[in-house]
Amino acid sequence: MKKPLKITLITLGSLLGLVIIVVAIASWLVLTPARLTSIVRNQAPNFITCDFDIEQAELTIVKTFPEVGLKINDVLLINPMEDAPSDTLAYIDECVVTVDIKKFLNENLVLIDECYLDGGCVNLFIDEHGMTNLDIFPPSEPDTVEDTSEFTYGIDLANLKLNDVNLNYTDLSQNMIADINGFDLSAKAKMKGDALTGNVVASLNNIIYKQTSENSAMNVNLDALKFKGDVNMIGEKIKADVEASSSFLNYEGDGQYAELSNLNFKYNGDINDLDVVKGNLELGLDDMSFVMDNETYVNKADVKLITPLDATLSTMNVKLGASQLAFNNIFIDMIGEVAMPNDDILVDLDIKTNTLIVEELIELIPASMREELLDGIDVRGELYLAANVEGTYNENSMPAVNAEIKYNKGMISMPEMLPYPVTNFSTNIKADVDLNNKTDIYVNHLNANMSNSSLSLSGTIKDVMDKMYCNIKLNAVADLNELQSFIPEDIVAEGKIKLDATASVNNHQITNMDLMNAKVNGNMQWDNMNIVYYDTINVTADRLDVSLTLPNPVSEDLMNGLAAVEIKGTNLDARVADMIVAGLKDYNVNAQVSNILDDNVPMSVYADYSFSRIDASMDDMNFFANKPYGSVAMFMKENSNDATYIATYSGDSLSFKMGEEMSFDTENIEFNVSANYDDDQEDLLLQWNPHAGIKLNKAVFTMTDIPTPVYIPSIDFQYDSTGIEIQNSRVLLGDSDFELKGRFMDVDEFIRKEALLKGKLDFTSNYTDVNYIMEMFSGMGDTTVVAEEVVELDTVQKEDNPFIVPLGIDVTLNTKIDKAIVGEMNLHDIGGGLTVKDGILVLNEMGFTSDAATMELTAMYKSPRKNHLYVGFALHLIEIDIAEMIDLIPELDTLVPMLSSFAGRAEFHIAAETYLKSNYDPKMSTLRGATAIHGKDLVILDNETYRKLGRILRFKDKEHNKIDKLDVEITAFRNEVDVYPTLITVDKYQAVVGGRHNLNMTFDYRLGMSNPWLFRKLGIVISGDMDDMKFKLKRKSILDLGNPSGSEEDVHLIQETLRLKNLIYESIK
């Protein structure tokens, strides 16, 4: 038998024995109250050791028979102790116990018909040493023999009542005081064997509990506590239906205060083996408040709990049926199981809420925290939560949580941070939280609006606490006009941006910037774009579209690319202050970039572009391009700053203007450029080492230094480090047109100033104005000559502008020109070689014809200084009119004065060299040359003189003034001109003429007659000048005329020509 039950039965049996003894004594003595009171007083010391007093004791056998009762009035127990609040241990106004003797004797039933206690108080006290005033019972002798007998009587407690009982408990060892006032009890119970049934109704007016320590104090007040219940017990199986309530409960201590106005508790169920509790539990707390450190955490909240309970106390296992916990308007439905075997907590619990009003939830947050966290913030909406919690909680483990969160009709106002409230906020999020393994989050949707802006998000985040695999889809609309507060104050951004993006990334990729293995796709549309930076830079566009892909899809142009970006739009305009204005129309740029985040991979960039139009201007410069398209690329080299750059361009019309100084226009242009940047080089071109191919069609180039536009119908050339290959070029320059084909070599060496720029070109032209071209290219190349001539500027006439041969180049032109103008001459059918080599101009066997003659010229021209020019040439003219020859070479009239006296056509050879002045006048002191003239049927211009001579010398033809034949060879050296013996035939006369004259027109000539025979020994010496001519007759034999020219080669001319050609060859080799 259980010990509590055994004690109860012994107590009841002792009470019954006491009643029987009293009855027996009463039967033996006179049954008077006085006598009975005296007996009780005498027997009481056998049971208690403290002082006592009993006012009266009497039997109720007469009026209650066969029920026998004992009534005791005014019982007082006194046990004084030091520091005790009272000497009185207990006081009872009236106590009545009635027993049915008949039932006891006949039916083995202890029937306590009535057990009544009316009024009384109990003062329990424990001192600082743990001694108690309840220690009033004498020591009992230990049982030597264990009582194994069974209690065979039944017990029936018909009516147990306690009325207005007060209890005071003081424990100085714990600094504890408790007062219970107005305790009432009404109970019924029956017991037979292991079976027990009962009913209890109890109440008390007030409970006061106080406890203090060195650092704290605690007060508890409980008012109007009521309890009722029915119990049915068989063995260790109990069925209970109990209720408890209180009208007021408060707690105060250590800066904390709690209270509630009503407490209600109900339980209906089973308790088995005092271990398993299974039933329905209800708990209600009304107007609950909690204050700590003057901060209200709960303010008049109503809490209710309804749960079907199945609990095993030994294993701390609690199973909840469909339960509900309510906190004001918050309802939490629960079902599941919680267990605490050993030190672990096992949980398998489903939880869900009703629709929660966020404003009401915020009101539950303590005011100070609410002001700190939500100062100036207004949050509204409807919230729903559902979760399943399953797993083990201990030091090494956490249960897994599968939760769902729904938020609807949300609004967030943050005026200090957001210019407009966030409205229509809604989301549905599911989270699988497993801190022992991994946590996954599923965002079914997240939507929000802010005025004209909006956000929509969905996706998953798996393994949140570790790998963090993210698959996210984002759609957003941003009205920048309303979001200026988020933009740096130096930037003004306007327009509306629409963003659509998807991303598949993880924590490793984000932390280590491993974007090559991430997947990001995004599209941005920016309408009515307007950006102003520092009030200086302004960019506008009706619409800008940008798309981004990470990593770059497989591309033939750029392998292992990090990103692909496409930018397109209808128009884009930019302005930098009042300096630069630019605009794009219908632009499309597709760019790719390598993995720039990997230091071990050289950076590469590739882009394709196309535009319908480009306009740009800066100051007085303007640029325009129509329908350009092409590609650009950059490839960095490993472990250096060197890089390869590539660009291609194709387009229709293109225009560039620089004020009135320069302009360039073309109807079509194509070029491709590549460059290998070498950081070790200093010269710009050598640093970049460009390779280029350019094609132009119908281009026009103007420049203030060029009097007329340069028209380029077409040009096609290639440039690289080995040279420039001109595959085709047609140019209209003034009245000239020409086509160039060929190649320039040693370009790099020329740039490094290690060699001349070499070139071999074919020059073809229908018409060439040589004067104009020489004026254009005069002085090109090395400009040091200009500095050398500064001191001579005062001595040179301003209108003199001689051709200065370019320096630093070695270019040969194979010419084929239909027509050309050189000086005053109109030439045609020009062909031959033209070489310009480092300040030297050479014409090599240049053949051409004119109205005057057919010519061939080999010449060399040098311009070391502007007033010190050099020319050396060998000129062969066939059938040239003598007058035109003198016009061509005016100096001939000085060198050969008699030429101006003849008319007709002759063959003319000249080889000469001299230095020239800036106006091309020869410096006669430097003249050296030779010439040969061969003519027939020449006309003497002095016709009257000829007629007179004809009559005197009896010419056959006295009317026609002709010289039948003229062969003359002349050399010049400085100021002296030598005319070698020359045979002249006139009519039937022949004479040999030779001699010398000076440039001051003084002369010394000899003439010897050869025919007719009669005069063959006659000679004449002519000297003096043109104003004072002297004639002397001498014998021909003494004139030393030798053999005349005409029958032999022009020896002196040939020698001079060979010398000049050798000089030219040495100059240009």
C-alpha positions, 0 to 999 in steps of 0.5 A: 500500500502506498505510504500516503494512503497508509498514513491517511488510513491510520489517521482515520483509524486513530480518530475512530479509535479515539471516538470509540474510547471516548464512547466507552469511557462515556458509557462507564462514566457519567456522559457530561461535557464537564466530565468529558472535557476533564478527561480530554484535558488529562489525556492530551499531554499523551499526544502533544507536548505544548501548552494547550487549552480546551474550553469544552468537549462533549459527545453527540451520541444521544441526538445523533445515535447510532452516529456517535460524534465528538464536539470540541470548542475553543481549542488553543495550542501554545508553543512560544519560540523566540522571534516567533510572531505569536505564541499561539500555534493553533486555535479552533473555535469549534470542531465536530466529528461524527461517526456511524458506529453501526456501519462500523460494527456491521459493515466494516465501514468507517462512515464519517458522517460529519467532520466540521471545523468552524473558525480557527487559525494556525501559526507555523514558525521556523527560526533561523536554525530550522527549528519549528513550533510544530514540533509538539508531538512526543517521540514515538517508539520505532516499530520492531515488527513491520505491519503487513496487515491489510486495512479491511474497512471501507471509509465514507467521508460524507461531509468534510467542512472547514470554515474561515480558517486562517494560516500564517507561515513564517520561516526565518531561515528562508526569510519567508512569510505567508498568510492564508486568510478565509480558507473554506473547504467542503469535501466528500470521499469514499474509499474501499480497498484501492478505490477512492472517489471524492469531491472537493470545493475550496476557496480562500479570500487571500494569500500573501507571500513575502520573501527577502534576501540580501539583494532581493525582495519578493511579494505575491498576493492572491485574492479569491482563490477558488477550487473544485474538483472530482476525483475517482481513484482505483489503485494508481489510476486517477480520474480527475475533473478539477477547476481553479480560479482567482480574481487577482494575482500580483507579484513584485520583486527585484524591479519586476512587477506582474499582475492579472485580474483573473486566473482560470484553470481546468483539467479533466482527465486521467492520472495513471501511476502518478506519472501519466497525465492524459486529459484536457487542460485549459488555462486562462489569464486575464489582464496580465501585465508585466513590468521590469525596471519601470518598463512595461513588457506586457500590458493587460494581455489575455492569455488562454491555453486549451490543449488535449494533454498526454504527458509522462512525468518520469520521462518528461514526455508531453503530447499535445493534441489539437491545442490553441494558445491565445495571446489577446488576438493572437491565436497559435494552434499547436499539435505534437510532442515534446519530451525530455529524456535525460538532458535532451529535449525531443520535439515534434510540434506543428504550430500555426497562427491566425492572421496577425495584425502587425500593428497589434504585434508592434504594440506588444513590444516594450515602449522603449524598445519600440521607440528605439527600433521603430522611431519614426517608422510605421509598419502595418500588415497581416502576418501568418506563421506556420511551422513544424519543429522536429528534432533534438535540442541539446548542447550539440543539436538543434531541432529542425524547423519547417516554417512558412511565413505569409505577409499581406497588405503590408505598409512600411513608412520610414520618412527619414529613410524612404521618401514614400511609404512602401505599400502593397508589401506581401510575401510568402516564404518557406524555410527549412531550418536545420542547424545540424545539417542545412537550412533552405529558404524558399521565397515563393514571392515577395512584392512591394510598391513605393509610389511609382516604384515596385519590387518582385522577388522569388527564388530559393536559398539552399544551405543558408548557413554554409554553401548558400546556393541561391536561385533568385528571380528579381523584377523591379521598377524604380522611378528615379525621380522619386528616389533622389535621396538614395543617389549621391548628392553630386549626381542627379538621376531621372527616369524610370528603370525596369530590371529583370534579373535571375541569379544562381550563385553560392556563398563561395562564389560571392566570397571569393568573387568566383563569378565564372561559376555563377550564373547571372542574367539581367535586363535593364530598361531605362526610360527617359534617362537623364543624368547630371554629374556635378552640374557638368556632365549631362547624359540623356536618352529616351530609352537605354537597354542593358543586358548582362550575362555571367559567365559569358556564353561560349563565344568564338571571340573570347573563350572563358569570358566572365561577362557578356554585356549588351547595350542598346537604345534609340538615342543617347545624348551627352554634354560636358559643360559647354565643351563637348556635345555628343549623340548616338542614334540606334546604338547597339554594343555587345561586349564581352570581358574575360575573368578580370577577377582572376589575377592569373588570367590576363584581361581580355575585352571584346565588343561588337558595335553598331550605330545608325548615327554618331554626332560629336562636337568639342569647341570648334571640332565636329564629328559625324558618322552614319551607320558605323559598325565594327568590333574592338578588342583588347588582350592583355599579355601575361605578367606585363602591362603589354597588350594587343588591341584590335579595332574594326570599323565600317560605315557610310558617310563620315565627317570631321571638322576642326573649325575653318582649319581642317575638314574631312568627309567620306561617303564610305570608310572601312578600317581595321586596326591592331596594336601591340602595346609595348610599355618599354618603348618611348615613342608613341608609335613604337609603343603601340606598333599599330597594324592597320588597313583602311578603305575610303570612298568618295572622301574630301579633305580640306586644310587651311594650308591647302588652297583647294580641297583634296578629293579621294575617290578611293583609297585602300592601304595596309599598314604594319611594322614592315611597312605600308602597302597601298593597294589602291588610292585615287586622289584629286588634288586641285586640278590634279588627279593621281593613283598611287600603288606600292609600298612604304618600308622600314616604318618602325626604323623610321619612327625610331630615327634609325633609318629613312622611310623607304617606299616604292610606288606607282604614280598614275595620273591623267593630269598633274599640277606639279607646281601645286604638289611641290608647293604642298609637300615643300619642307615635309619631314625634318624641320631643322632646316627652318631653324637654320634659316632664321638668320636669312629671313631678312635677305630673302624676299617674302614672295620667294617660296622655293620647294624644300625637299622632304627629309627622312624619306627614301621614296621612289615613284614610277610615274605614268602621267598623261598630262601635267603642268610644270612651271609654265610648261604643259607636258604629256605622256610623262613616264620615268622614275622620281626619287626623294631621298632625305632632302634629295629629289631625283628624276631618273630618265623622266620622259615626257612630251610637250607642244615644244618637244619630246624630252627626257630628263635626269635631274637632282635637286637639293635644298639644304637651305632656302637660299642655297638650292642645288640642281644638277640635270641632264636634259635631252630635247628632241625637235624643240622650237628654239624660242620655246627652249629659251623660254624653258631655260632662259639662262640659255640666252645668256650662255649662247646669245646667238640662239636668240638669232635663230628660229626653227627646231633643233635637238638639244642636249644639256648637262649642268649643275649649279646652286640657285637662289630662293627664286631659282635664279642660278648662282652663275659662279657655281655653274658647270655644264655642257650642252650640244645643239643640232639643227637644220634649216634654221631661220635667221631672224634678222631677215633684212641682213640676210638679204643683204648678205645673200646679194653680196655672197650670191646666195642661191636662195636670196629670199629665204633666210635659212641655215642649212645645218648647225652643230654646236657643243658648248661648255660652261664653268662659272662665268666662262662659256666655251663654244667648241669649233662648230660647222655652220652651213648657209646656202653654199657657204660653210664656216667653222666657228669657235671661241669663248665668251664671258657672262658679262658679254665680252667675247673672243670668237674665231671663224674659218671658211671651209667652202667655197673653195676660194675662201677656204683659207680665210679666217676672222677673229671677232672680239669685244662686246656687243656694243664694240665689236672688232673684226680681224682677218687672219689666215685660217691656219693660225686660228686653231679651230681643229675639227668641227663638231657634227661629225663626231660624238659630243664628247664634252657633253657625254663626259658631263652627263656621265659625271652628273649621273654618277653624282646622282647615283652616289647621292641616292644609293 
